[in-house]
Amino acid sequence: MHPVAFRKAIERLCDRLQSARCVGDRRDAVHALKALSKKCELEVGNRIVTLLANIIQGDRTDLELIRLALQTLTNLITNDVDSDEEQLNLSKDITIQFT
């Protein structure tokens, strides 16, 4: 997927997450953002950290939604690299940016 397409998808999902009244729609949006967070941490993280924090604080009775939000945050702050050399070559330390 092209970077512009990723950004548009992230934007649509964030809008859906903010405007959805149905819990199922909110779960679906977070689930899709979770999947995208593995491929483009910076783009997703810049847009949704506050939204995920709001879910954790405001949707306390929906454990599935909270679980998805926490898993997405974990994806954003966990660098999944195969070697120490790749770790050293990271252009930005995403862990620091989102914590």
N, CA, C and O atoms as a GROMACS GRO file, in nm:
protein
  396
    1MET      N    1   0.085  -0.118   0.000
    1MET     CA    2   0.000   0.000   0.000
    1MET      C    3   0.089   0.124   0.000
    1MET      O    4   0.192   0.127   0.069
    2HIS      N    5   0.052   0.222  -0.075
    2HIS     CA    6   0.125   0.347  -0.088
    2HIS      C    7   0.111   0.430   0.040
    2HIS      O    8   0.006   0.425   0.105
    3PRO      N    9   0.216   0.507   0.078
    3PRO     CA   10   0.208   0.588   0.202
    3PRO      C   11   0.086   0.680   0.209
    3PRO      O   12   0.028   0.698   0.316
    4VAL      N   13   0.048   0.738   0.096
    4VAL     CA   14  -0.070   0.826   0.095
    4VAL      C   15  -0.196   0.744   0.126
    4VAL      O   16  -0.284   0.791   0.198
    5ALA      N   17  -0.202   0.624   0.072
    5ALA     CA   18  -0.317   0.537   0.099
    5ALA      C   19  -0.322   0.498   0.246
    5ALA      O   20  -0.429   0.492   0.306
    6PHE      N   21  -0.204   0.472   0.306
    6PHE     CA   22  -0.199   0.443   0.450
    6PHE      C   23  -0.253   0.561   0.529
    6PHE      O   24  -0.335   0.543   0.619
    7ARG      N   25  -0.207   0.681   0.496
    7ARG     CA   26  -0.252   0.800   0.569
    7ARG      C   27  -0.403   0.820   0.557
    7ARG      O   28  -0.470   0.853   0.655
    8LYS      N   29  -0.456   0.800   0.436
    8LYS     CA   30  -0.600   0.816   0.417
    8LYS      C   31  -0.678   0.711   0.495
    8LYS      O   32  -0.782   0.741   0.554
    9ALA      N   33  -0.628   0.589   0.496
    9ALA     CA   34  -0.694   0.482   0.571
    9ALA      C   35  -0.692   0.513   0.720
    9ALA      O   36  -0.792   0.495   0.789
   10ILE      N   37  -0.577   0.559   0.770
   10ILE     CA   38  -0.565   0.594   0.912
   10ILE      C   39  -0.661   0.707   0.946
   10ILE      O   40  -0.728   0.702   1.049
   11GLU      N   41  -0.666   0.808   0.861
   11GLU     CA   42  -0.756   0.922   0.882
   11GLU      C   43  -0.902   0.876   0.888
   11GLU      O   44  -0.976   0.916   0.978
   12ARG      N   45  -0.942   0.792   0.793
   12ARG     CA   46  -1.081   0.740   0.790
   12ARG      C   47  -1.113   0.661   0.916
   12ARG      O   48  -1.220   0.677   0.974
   13LEU      N   49  -1.019   0.575   0.957
   13LEU     CA   50  -1.043   0.493   1.076
   13LEU      C   51  -1.050   0.578   1.202
   13LEU      O   52  -1.131   0.550   1.291
   14CYS      N   53  -0.966   0.680   1.211
   14CYS     CA   54  -0.972   0.769   1.327
   14CYS      C   55  -1.104   0.845   1.331
   14CYS      O   56  -1.165   0.859   1.438
   15ASP      N   57  -1.149   0.893   1.216
   15ASP     CA   58  -1.279   0.960   1.210
   15ASP      C   59  -1.391   0.865   1.250
   15ASP      O   60  -1.483   0.903   1.323
   16ARG      N   61  -1.383   0.742   1.203
   16ARG     CA   62  -1.483   0.641   1.238
   16ARG      C   63  -1.482   0.612   1.387
   16ARG      O   64  -1.588   0.600   1.450
   17LEU      N   65  -1.363   0.603   1.444
   17LEU     CA   66  -1.350   0.577   1.587
   17LEU      C   67  -1.411   0.690   1.670
   17LEU      O   68  -1.476   0.666   1.771
   18GLN      N   69  -1.389   0.813   1.627
   18GLN     CA   70  -1.440   0.928   1.701
   18GLN      C   71  -1.591   0.946   1.686
   18GLN      O   72  -1.658   0.991   1.779
   19SER      N   73  -1.645   0.911   1.570
   19SER     CA   74  -1.787   0.940   1.546
   19SER      C   75  -1.880   0.821   1.568
   19SER      O   76  -2.001   0.839   1.578
   20ALA      N   77  -1.826   0.701   1.574
   20ALA     CA   78  -1.910   0.581   1.586
   20ALA      C   79  -1.983   0.578   1.720
   20ALA      O   80  -1.924   0.604   1.824
   21ARG      N   81  -2.110   0.546   1.714
   21ARG     CA   82  -2.190   0.532   1.836
   21ARG      C   83  -2.200   0.385   1.875
   21ARG      O   84  -2.214   0.352   1.993
   22CYS      N   85  -2.194   0.299   1.777
   22CYS     CA   86  -2.204   0.155   1.801
   22CYS      C   87  -2.068   0.100   1.847
   22CYS      O   88  -1.965   0.127   1.785
   23VAL      N   89  -2.070   0.026   1.955
   23VAL     CA   90  -1.946  -0.030   2.010
   23VAL      C   91  -1.876  -0.120   1.909
   23VAL      O   92  -1.754  -0.121   1.901
   24GLY      N   93  -1.953  -0.194   1.832
   24GLY     CA   94  -1.894  -0.282   1.731
   24GLY      C   95  -1.815  -0.206   1.627
   24GLY      O   96  -1.709  -0.251   1.583
   25ASP      N   97  -1.866  -0.088   1.587
   25ASP     CA   98  -1.794  -0.005   1.491
   25ASP      C   99  -1.664   0.047   1.550
   25ASP      O  100  -1.562   0.054   1.483
   26ARG      N  101  -1.670   0.085   1.678
   26ARG     CA  102  -1.548   0.133   1.745
   26ARG      C  103  -1.445   0.021   1.755
   26ARG      O  104  -1.326   0.044   1.731
   27ARG      N  105  -1.489  -0.098   1.789
   27ARG     CA  106  -1.398  -0.213   1.796
   27ARG      C  107  -1.335  -0.242   1.660
   27ARG      O  108  -1.214  -0.265   1.650
   28ASP      N  109  -1.417  -0.239   1.556
   28ASP     CA  110  -1.366  -0.265   1.422
   28ASP      C  111  -1.261  -0.162   1.381
   28ASP      O  112  -1.159  -0.197   1.320
   29ALA      N  113  -1.285  -0.036   1.415
   29ALA     CA  114  -1.189   0.070   1.382
   29ALA      C  115  -1.057   0.050   1.456
   29ALA      O  116  -0.950   0.062   1.396
   30VAL      N  117  -1.065   0.019   1.585
   30VAL     CA  118  -0.942  -0.003   1.662
   30VAL      C  119  -0.870  -0.128   1.612
   30VAL      O  120  -0.747  -0.131   1.605
   31HIS      N  121  -0.945  -0.230   1.578
   31HIS     CA  122  -0.884  -0.353   1.526
   31HIS      C  123  -0.806  -0.324   1.397
   31HIS      O  124  -0.694  -0.372   1.380
   32ALA      N  125  -0.865  -0.247   1.308
   32ALA     CA  126  -0.797  -0.211   1.183
   32ALA      C  127  -0.675  -0.123   1.209
   32ALA      O  128  -0.571  -0.140   1.145
   33LEU      N  129  -0.687  -0.029   1.303
   33LEU     CA  130  -0.573   0.056   1.339
   33LEU      C  131  -0.462  -0.026   1.403
   33LEU      O  132  -0.344   0.002   1.383
   34LYS      N  133  -0.500  -0.127   1.479
   34LYS     CA  134  -0.401  -0.217   1.539
   34LYS      C  135  -0.320  -0.285   1.429
   34LYS      O  136  -0.198  -0.293   1.438
   35ALA      N  137  -0.388  -0.334   1.327
   35ALA     CA  138  -0.318  -0.399   1.215
   35ALA      C  139  -0.225  -0.301   1.144
   35ALA      O  140  -0.112  -0.336   1.109
   36LEU      N  141  -0.272  -0.179   1.122
   36LEU     CA  142  -0.188  -0.078   1.057
   36LEU      C  143  -0.071  -0.036   1.145
   36LEU      O  144   0.034   0.004   1.094
   37SER      N  145  -0.088  -0.043   1.276
   37SER     CA  146   0.018   0.000   1.367
   37SER      C  147   0.142  -0.087   1.357
   37SER      O  148   0.251  -0.045   1.397
   38LYS      N  149   0.128  -0.207   1.305
   38LYS     CA  150   0.243  -0.296   1.287
   38LYS      C  151   0.325  -0.257   1.165
   38LYS      O  152   0.444  -0.285   1.158
   39LYS      N  153   0.260  -0.191   1.068
   39LYS     CA  154   0.326  -0.156   0.943
   39LYS      C  155   0.377  -0.013   0.940
   39LYS      O  156   0.479   0.016   0.878
   40CYS      N  157   0.306   0.076   1.005
   40CYS     CA  158   0.343   0.219   0.998
   40CYS      C  159   0.320   0.282   1.135
   40CYS      O  160   0.225   0.358   1.156
   41GLU      N  161   0.411   0.249   1.228
   41GLU     CA  162   0.396   0.293   1.367
   41GLU      C  163   0.386   0.444   1.380
   41GLU      O  164   0.300   0.495   1.451
   42LEU      N  165   0.475   0.515   1.313
   42LEU     CA  166   0.480   0.660   1.329
   42LEU      C  167   0.351   0.727   1.282
   42LEU      O  168   0.296   0.812   1.352
   43GLU      N  169   0.303   0.688   1.165
   43GLU     CA  170   0.181   0.748   1.112
   43GLU      C  171   0.060   0.720   1.201
   43GLU      O  172  -0.019   0.810   1.228
   44VAL      N  173   0.048   0.596   1.245
   44VAL     CA  174  -0.065   0.560   1.331
   44VAL      C  175  -0.049   0.627   1.467
   44VAL      O  176  -0.145   0.685   1.520
   45GLY      N  177   0.070   0.619   1.523
   45GLY     CA  178   0.093   0.674   1.656
   45GLY      C  179   0.068   0.823   1.666
   45GLY      O  180   0.011   0.871   1.764
   46ASN      N  181   0.111   0.896   1.563
   46ASN     CA  182   0.089   1.040   1.564
   46ASN      C  183  -0.059   1.076   1.569
   46ASN      O  184  -0.095   1.183   1.618
   47ARG      N  185  -0.142   0.989   1.520
   47ARG     CA  186  -0.284   1.018   1.509
   47ARG      C  187  -0.369   0.963   1.623
   47ARG      O  188  -0.471   1.022   1.658
   48ILE      N  189  -0.328   0.849   1.682
   48ILE     CA  190  -0.424   0.780   1.768
   48ILE      C  191  -0.387   0.763   1.915
   48ILE      O  192  -0.467   0.709   1.991
   49VAL      N  193  -0.271   0.805   1.956
   49VAL     CA  194  -0.234   0.783   2.096
   49VAL      C  195  -0.338   0.845   2.189
   49VAL      O  196  -0.380   0.782   2.286
   50THR      N  197  -0.378   0.966   2.161
   50THR     CA  198  -0.478   1.033   2.246
   50THR      C  199  -0.613   0.960   2.239
   50THR      O  200  -0.681   0.945   2.340
   51LEU      N  201  -0.651   0.916   2.120
   51LEU     CA  202  -0.777   0.842   2.106
   51LEU      C  203  -0.774   0.713   2.186
   51LEU      O  204  -0.873   0.678   2.250
   52LEU      N  205  -0.661   0.643   2.183
   52LEU     CA  206  -0.650   0.518   2.260
   52LEU      C  207  -0.654   0.545   2.410
   52LEU      O  208  -0.715   0.470   2.485
   53ALA      N  209  -0.589   0.652   2.453
   53ALA     CA  210  -0.594   0.689   2.595
   53ALA      C  211  -0.737   0.720   2.638
   53ALA      O  212  -0.780   0.683   2.747
   54ASN      N  213  -0.811   0.788   2.551
   54ASN     CA  214  -0.951   0.818   2.581
   54ASN      C  215  -1.035   0.691   2.593
   54ASN      O  216  -1.125   0.684   2.676
   55ILE      N  217  -1.006   0.592   2.509
   55ILE     CA  218  -1.077   0.464   2.518
   55ILE      C  219  -1.049   0.398   2.652
   55ILE      O  220  -1.141   0.352   2.719
   56ILE      N  221  -0.923   0.394   2.690
   56ILE     CA  222  -0.884   0.329   2.815
   56ILE      C  223  -0.950   0.397   2.934
   56ILE      O  224  -0.991   0.330   3.029
   57GLN      N  225  -0.961   0.529   2.931
   57GLN     CA  226  -1.022   0.603   3.041
   57GLN      C  227  -1.174   0.601   3.036
   57GLN      O  228  -1.239   0.592   3.141
   58GLY      N  229  -1.231   0.609   2.917
   58GLY     CA  230  -1.375   0.630   2.907
   58GLY      C  231  -1.460   0.507   2.880
   58GLY      O  232  -1.580   0.508   2.905
   59ASP      N  233  -1.399   0.401   2.830
   59ASP     CA  234  -1.475   0.281   2.794
   59ASP      C  235  -1.441   0.166   2.888
   59ASP      O  236  -1.412   0.055   2.843
   60ARG      N  237  -1.443   0.192   3.014
   60ARG     CA  238  -1.396   0.094   3.114
   60ARG      C  239  -1.478  -0.034   3.118
   60ARG      O  240  -1.429  -0.136   3.165
   61THR      N  241  -1.600  -0.030   3.072
   61THR     CA  242  -1.683  -0.150   3.079
   61THR      C  243  -1.666  -0.241   2.958
   61THR      O  244  -1.709  -0.356   2.961
   62ASP      N  245  -1.603  -0.191   2.852
   62ASP     CA  246  -1.584  -0.271   2.731
   62ASP      C  247  -1.442  -0.326   2.730
   62ASP      O  248  -1.350  -0.264   2.677
   63LEU      N  249  -1.426  -0.443   2.790
   63LEU     CA  250  -1.292  -0.501   2.805
   63LEU      C  251  -1.229  -0.538   2.671
   63LEU      O  252  -1.107  -0.529   2.657
   64GLU      N  253  -1.308  -0.577   2.574
   64GLU     CA  254  -1.254  -0.611   2.442
   64GLU      C  255  -1.195  -0.487   2.375
   64GLU      O  256  -1.087  -0.494   2.316
   65LEU      N  257  -1.264  -0.376   2.383
   65LEU     CA  258  -1.215  -0.251   2.325
   65LEU      C  259  -1.088  -0.205   2.395
   65LEU      O  260  -0.994  -0.159   2.331
   66ILE      N  261  -1.086  -0.216   2.527
   66ILE     CA  262  -0.966  -0.178   2.603
   66ILE      C  263  -0.849  -0.269   2.566
   66ILE      O  264  -0.736  -0.222   2.551
   67ARG      N  265  -0.876  -0.399   2.552
   67ARG     CA  266  -0.770  -0.493   2.513
   67ARG      C  267  -0.710  -0.454   2.378
   67ARG      O  268  -0.588  -0.453   2.362
   68LEU      N  269  -0.796  -0.423   2.281
   68LEU     CA  270  -0.748  -0.382   2.149
   68LEU      C  271  -0.667  -0.253   2.157
   68LEU      O  272  -0.564  -0.240   2.090
   69ALA      N  273  -0.713  -0.158   2.238
   69ALA     CA  274  -0.641  -0.032   2.253
   69ALA      C  275  -0.503  -0.056   2.314
   69ALA      O  276  -0.404   0.001   2.267
   70LEU      N  277  -0.495  -0.140   2.416
   70LEU     CA  278  -0.366  -0.169   2.479
   70LEU      C  279  -0.273  -0.245   2.384
   70LEU      O  280  -0.153  -0.219   2.382
   71GLN      N  281  -0.327  -0.336   2.307
   71GLN     CA  282  -0.245  -0.408   2.210
   71GLN      C  283  -0.191  -0.314   2.102
   71GLN      O  284  -0.077  -0.327   2.057
   72THR      N  285  -0.273  -0.219   2.061
   72THR     CA  286  -0.229  -0.122   1.962
   72THR      C  287  -0.119  -0.034   2.019
   72THR      O  288  -0.019  -0.009   1.952
   73LEU      N  289  -0.135   0.012   2.142
   73LEU     CA  290  -0.029   0.090   2.206
   73LEU      C  291   0.100   0.009   2.219
   73LEU      O  292   0.209   0.062   2.199
   74THR      N  293   0.087  -0.118   2.250
   74THR     CA  294   0.204  -0.205   2.260
   74THR      C  295   0.275  -0.212   2.125
   74THR      O  296   0.398  -0.206   2.119
   75ASN      N  297   0.200  -0.225   2.017
   75ASN     CA  298   0.261  -0.225   1.884
   75ASN      C  299   0.338  -0.097   1.858
   75ASN      O  300   0.445  -0.099   1.796
   76LEU      N  301   0.284   0.015   1.905
   76LEU     CA  302   0.346   0.144   1.878
   76LEU      C  303   0.475   0.166   1.955
   76LEU      O  304   0.566   0.233   1.906
   77ILE      N  305   0.484   0.110   2.074
   77ILE     CA  306   0.603   0.137   2.156
   77ILE      C  307   0.703   0.022   2.157
   77ILE      O  308   0.807   0.032   2.222
   78THR      N  309   0.673  -0.085   2.086
   78THR     CA  310   0.763  -0.198   2.081
   78THR      C  311   0.830  -0.203   1.944
   78THR      O  312   0.763  -0.217   1.842
   79ASN      N  313   0.961  -0.191   1.945
   79ASN     CA  314   1.036  -0.203   1.820
   79ASN      C  315   1.060  -0.349   1.791
   79ASN      O  316   1.126  -0.418   1.868
   80ASP      N  317   1.006  -0.396   1.680
   80ASP     CA  318   1.022  -0.536   1.641
   80ASP      C  319   1.127  -0.544   1.531
   80ASP      O  320   1.095  -0.539   1.412
   81VAL      N  321   1.253  -0.556   1.572
   81VAL     CA  322   1.362  -0.566   1.475
   81VAL      C  323   1.432  -0.699   1.493
   81VAL      O  324   1.431  -0.758   1.601
   82ASP      N  325   1.494  -0.745   1.385
   82ASP     CA  326   1.554  -0.878   1.385
   82ASP      C  327   1.694  -0.883   1.443
   82ASP      O  328   1.739  -0.989   1.486
   83SER      N  329   1.764  -0.772   1.446
   83SER     CA  330   1.902  -0.777   1.492
   83SER      C  331   1.939  -0.649   1.566
   83SER      O  332   1.870  -0.548   1.557
   84ASP      N  333   2.050  -0.657   1.639
   84ASP     CA  334   2.100  -0.538   1.709
   84ASP      C  335   2.139  -0.429   1.610
   84ASP      O  336   2.122  -0.311   1.638
   85GLU      N  337   2.190  -0.469   1.494
   85GLU     CA  338   2.229  -0.372   1.392
   85GLU      C  339   2.109  -0.292   1.344
   85GLU      O  340   2.116  -0.171   1.328
   86GLU      N  341   1.997  -0.361   1.320
   86GLU     CA  342   1.875  -0.291   1.280
   86GLU      C  343   1.829  -0.196   1.389
   86GLU      O  344   1.782  -0.086   1.360
   87GLN      N  345   1.843  -0.238   1.514
   87GLN     CA  346   1.804  -0.153   1.627
   87GLN      C  347   1.885  -0.024   1.624
   87GLN      O  348   1.830   0.084   1.648
   88LEU      N  349   2.014  -0.033   1.597
   88LEU     CA  350   2.100   0.085   1.594
   88LEU      C  351   2.068   0.175   1.475
   88LEU      O  352   2.091   0.296   1.481
   89ASN      N  353   2.015   0.118   1.368
   89ASN     CA  354   1.988   0.195   1.247
   89ASN      C  355   1.850   0.259   1.243
   89ASN      O  356   1.815   0.323   1.144
   90LEU      N  357   1.772   0.244   1.347
   90LEU     CA  358   1.640   0.308   1.348
   90LEU      C  359   1.656   0.459   1.341
   90LEU      O  360   1.734   0.517   1.417
   91SER      N  361   1.584   0.523   1.251
   91SER     CA  362   1.600   0.666   1.233
   91SER      C  363   1.539   0.746   1.348
   91SER      O  364   1.590   0.853   1.382
   92LYS      N  365   1.432   0.696   1.408
   92LYS     CA  366   1.370   0.764   1.522
   92LYS      C  367   1.337   0.659   1.625
   92LYS      O  368   1.298   0.547   1.592
   93ASP      N  369   1.354   0.695   1.749
   93ASP     CA  370   1.319   0.601   1.855
   93ASP      C  371   1.172   0.620   1.888
   93ASP      O  372   1.134   0.707   1.967
   94ILE      N  373   1.090   0.538   1.826
   94ILE     CA  374   0.944   0.549   1.841
   94ILE      C  375   0.902   0.527   1.985
   94ILE      O  376   0.805   0.587   2.032
   95THR      N  377   0.974   0.441   2.056
   95THR     CA  378   0.940   0.414   2.195
   95THR      C  379   0.940   0.542   2.276
   95THR      O  380   0.848   0.566   2.355
   96ILE      N  381   1.041   0.624   2.259
   96ILE     CA  382   1.050   0.750   2.335
   96ILE      C  383   0.943   0.848   2.290
   96ILE      O  384   0.885   0.918   2.372
   97GLN      N  385   0.916   0.853   2.162
   97GLN     CA  386   0.819   0.948   2.110
   97GLN      C  387   0.680   0.926   2.166
   97GLN      O  388   0.608   1.023   2.191
   98PHE      N  389   0.639   0.802   2.185
   98PHE     CA  390   0.503   0.774   2.226
   98PHE      C  391   0.489   0.736   2.372
   98PHE      O  392   0.382   0.691   2.413
   99THR      N  393   0.593   0.753   2.453
   99THR     CA  394   0.580   0.724   2.595
   99THR      C  395   0.600   0.849   2.676
   99THR      O  396   0.593   0.844   2.799
   0.00000   0.00000   0.00000
